[in-house]
Amino acid sequence: MKIGIIVYSNTGNTFSVSEMLKEELENSGNVVNIERILIENNKEADLKKIVITNSPNVSQYDLIIFASPVNAFTLAAAFKAYLNNLPSLINKKVLCFVTMFFPFKCLGGNRAINFMKNSALAKDGEVLDTDIINWSKKNRQQQIINLIQKFNSCIKQLK
Ligand SMILES: Cc1cc2nc3c(=O)[nH]c(=O)nc-3n(C[C@H](O)[C@H](O)[C@H](O)COP(=O)(O)O)c2cc1C
């Protein structure tokens, strides 16, 4: 299966999870590319002022994994801007995850993942599963292992 991990990452947390996920999915026989969303000013938080300098094209992928940090109790504005400009996801499977600092998903994680999921659904993508990593929790490594196992077995079931 050809998989694209589409990631926005400001300080590297979400990117590091994406790299671990890529390795595991490749070990399971998939072809996996990580593609980064890049914006002009990484600190820009105003959706209207975001200028995307790299907007990954998802047309070549059977399955897309969206990955972003939570910012200001919602999905990072850079990822929102990317989703706003996304073409149809018809016939594409989608998995989503976000990383956040706080230990409780209600402090932005749920809102962010729902935004991501609903945007993919609105573009006719088939959302298979989602996950949230709470970065400051002691069991962060275990959360990451669980996410990777969950997504990997979800993809295996499609074959
Ligand atoms: C401007 C800004 C706003 C943030 N807002 C939140 C927030 O509302 N809730 C939260 O849990 N973490 C928040 N964080 C923390 C990030 O979501 C967290 O560190 C994430 O793992 C960073 O991912 P990245 O390294 O891929 O950019 C914020 C970070 C920044 C820089």
The ligand as a Tripos MOL2 file, in Angstrom:
@<TRIPOS>MOLECULE
LIG
   31    33     1     0     0
SMALL
NO_CHARGES

@<TRIPOS>ATOM
      1 C1          1.9030   28.3820   20.0210 C.3       1 LIG1
      2 C2          1.6820   27.0550   20.6950 C.ar      1 LIG1
      3 C3          0.4350   26.7600   21.2180 C.ar      1 LIG1
      4 C4          0.2110   25.5390   21.8640 C.ar      1 LIG1
      5 N1         -1.0150   25.2600   22.3600 N.ar      1 LIG1
      6 C5         -1.2340   24.0580   22.9760 C.ar      1 LIG1
      7 C6         -2.5240   23.7320   23.5020 C.ar      1 LIG1
      8 O1         -3.4840   24.4830   23.3980 O.2       1 LIG1
      9 N2         -2.6710   22.5420   24.1250 N.ar      1 LIG1
     10 C7         -1.6270   21.6450   24.2730 C.ar      1 LIG1
     11 O2         -1.8150   20.5990   24.8800 O.2       1 LIG1
     12 N3         -0.4170   21.9180   23.7720 N.ar      1 LIG1
     13 C8         -0.1960   23.0940   23.1240 C.ar      1 LIG1
     14 N4          1.0360   23.3750   22.5970 N.ar      1 LIG1
     15 C9          2.0920   22.3570   22.7020 C.3       1 LIG1
     16 C10         2.2260   21.5310   21.4060 C.3       1 LIG1
     17 O3          0.9780   21.0860   20.9370 O.3       1 LIG1
     18 C11         3.0700   20.2850   21.6790 C.3       1 LIG1
     19 O4          4.3000   20.6300   22.2370 O.3       1 LIG1
     20 C12         3.2730   19.5000   20.3710 C.3       1 LIG1
     21 O5          3.7280   18.2070   20.6720 O.3       1 LIG1
     22 C13         4.2630   20.2100   19.4720 C.3       1 LIG1
     23 O6          4.3900   19.4770   18.2810 O.3       1 LIG1
     24 P1          5.5320   19.8150   17.2240 P.3       1 LIG1
     25 O7          6.8650   19.6580   17.9470 O.co2     1 LIG1
     26 O8          5.3740   18.7830   16.1760 O.co2     1 LIG1
     27 O9          5.3390   21.1950   16.7500 O.co2     1 LIG1
     28 C14         1.2740   24.5920   21.9610 C.ar      1 LIG1
     29 C15         2.5260   24.9060   21.4280 C.ar      1 LIG1
     30 C16         2.7360   26.1220   20.8040 C.ar      1 LIG1
     31 C17         4.1090   26.4350   20.2390 C.3       1 LIG1
@<TRIPOS>BOND
     1     1     2 1
     2     2     3 ar
     3     2    30 ar
     4     3     4 ar
     5     4     5 ar
     6     4    28 ar
     7     5     6 ar
     8     6     7 ar
     9     6    13 1
    10     7     8 2
    11     7     9 ar
    12     9    10 ar
    13    10    11 2
    14    10    12 ar
    15    12    13 ar
    16    13    14 ar
    17    14    15 1
    18    14    28 ar
    19    15    16 1
    20    16    17 1
    21    16    18 1
    22    18    19 1
    23    18    20 1
    24    20    21 1
    25    20    22 1
    26    22    23 1
    27    23    24 1
    28    24    25 2
    29    24    26 1
    30    24    27 1
    31    28    29 ar
    32    29    30 ar
    33    30    31 1
@<TRIPOS>SUBSTRUCTURE
     1 LIG1         1 GROUP 0 **** ****
